[in-house]
Amino acid sequence: MDRAVRFHQPLAIALVDIDHFKRVNDTYGHLVGDRVLRVISDALRSQLRGYDLAGRFGGEEFVILLPQAREHDARNIAERLRTYVQGLEIPIDDDKDCSIFVH
């Protein structure tokens, strides 16, 4: 952030919240909820540029730092991430026939 300010470069911050996450914990338990958070965290990181930063902000919220991104870039990145996460199938245990679909 200091670099963006110092060199007058664009910088965007995206906040990501997983809708209805409490339902996952209530239905499948906190261990599955933790697995879902890990999978989504990994998915977010895998879809970002090498110099972007993503981390858990708290609960089911994540923050993404997007250097060199203007508002329209950040919106496009956020939508791409939303679409990618929406398509995830997350196994709730080691049984391949038992998964959560993120919608």
C-alpha positions as CSV (number, residue, x, y, z in Angstrom):
1,M,0.0,0.0,0.0
2,D,2.9,2.3,0.8
3,R,4.3,1.7,-2.7
4,A,1.1,2.6,-4.4
5,V,0.9,5.8,-2.5
6,R,4.5,6.7,-3.0
7,F,4.5,6.1,-6.7
8,H,0.9,7.2,-7.3
9,Q,-0.1,3.8,-8.6
10,P,-3.6,2.3,-8.6
11,L,-4.5,-0.1,-5.8
12,A,-7.8,-1.8,-5.0
13,I,-9.0,-3.8,-2.1
14,A,-11.8,-6.4,-2.4
15,L,-13.7,-7.8,0.5
16,V,-15.1,-11.3,0.0
17,D,-17.9,-12.7,2.1
18,I,-19.2,-16.3,1.8
19,D,-22.9,-16.1,1.8
20,H,-24.9,-18.5,4.0
21,F,-21.7,-20.0,5.5
22,K,-23.3,-20.5,8.9
23,R,-25.6,-23.0,7.2
24,V,-22.5,-25.1,6.2
25,N,-21.3,-25.2,9.8
26,D,-24.8,-25.9,11.2
27,T,-25.5,-28.7,8.6
28,Y,-22.1,-30.4,8.3
29,G,-20.2,-29.3,11.3
30,H,-17.2,-27.1,11.9
31,L,-14.6,-29.5,10.5
32,V,-16.4,-29.4,7.1
33,G,-16.7,-25.6,7.5
34,D,-12.9,-25.4,8.0
35,R,-12.4,-27.5,4.9
36,V,-14.7,-25.2,2.9
37,L,-12.7,-22.2,4.1
38,R,-9.4,-23.8,3.1
39,V,-10.7,-24.8,-0.4
40,I,-12.1,-21.4,-1.1
41,S,-8.9,-19.7,0.2
42,D,-6.8,-21.9,-2.1
43,A,-9.2,-21.2,-5.0
44,L,-9.0,-17.5,-4.5
45,R,-5.2,-17.5,-4.4
46,S,-5.0,-19.8,-7.5
47,Q,-6.9,-17.3,-9.5
48,L,-5.0,-14.2,-8.6
49,R,-2.0,-12.6,-10.2
50,G,1.4,-13.4,-8.6
51,Y,1.7,-10.0,-6.9
52,D,-1.9,-9.9,-5.5
53,L,-2.4,-10.9,-1.9
54,A,-5.3,-12.7,-0.3
55,G,-6.0,-13.6,3.2
56,R,-8.7,-14.5,5.7
57,F,-10.1,-11.3,7.2
58,G,-12.3,-13.1,9.9
59,G,-15.0,-15.7,10.0
60,E,-16.0,-16.4,6.5
61,E,-14.6,-13.1,5.1
62,F,-11.5,-12.7,3.0
63,V,-9.6,-9.6,1.9
64,I,-7.7,-9.3,-1.4
65,L,-5.1,-6.6,-2.1
66,L,-4.9,-5.8,-5.9
67,P,-1.9,-3.7,-6.7
68,Q,-2.1,-2.0,-10.2
69,A,-5.8,-2.5,-10.3
70,R,-8.2,0.3,-11.0
71,E,-11.9,0.1,-10.0
72,H,-13.0,-1.5,-13.3
73,D,-10.1,-4.0,-13.0
74,A,-11.1,-4.9,-9.5
75,R,-14.7,-5.4,-10.5
76,N,-13.7,-7.8,-13.3
77,I,-11.3,-9.7,-11.0
78,A,-14.0,-10.0,-8.3
79,E,-16.6,-11.2,-10.8
80,R,-14.1,-13.8,-12.2
81,L,-13.4,-15.0,-8.6
82,R,-17.1,-15.2,-7.8
83,T,-17.8,-17.2,-10.9
84,Y,-14.9,-19.6,-10.2
85,V,-15.8,-20.1,-6.5
86,Q,-19.5,-20.6,-7.5
87,G,-18.5,-23.5,-9.6
88,L,-16.5,-25.3,-6.9
89,E,-17.5,-28.8,-5.7
90,I,-16.0,-29.3,-2.2
91,P,-15.8,-32.9,-0.8
92,I,-17.2,-32.9,2.7
93,D,-15.2,-36.0,3.6
94,D,-13.0,-38.5,1.8
95,D,-16.0,-40.1,0.2
96,K,-16.0,-38.9,-3.4
97,D,-19.8,-39.2,-3.6
98,C,-20.4,-36.7,-0.8
99,S,-19.7,-33.1,-1.8
100,I,-21.0,-29.5,-1.2
101,F,-21.6,-27.5,-4.4
102,V,-21.0,-23.8,-4.0
103,H,-23.8,-21.8,-5.7
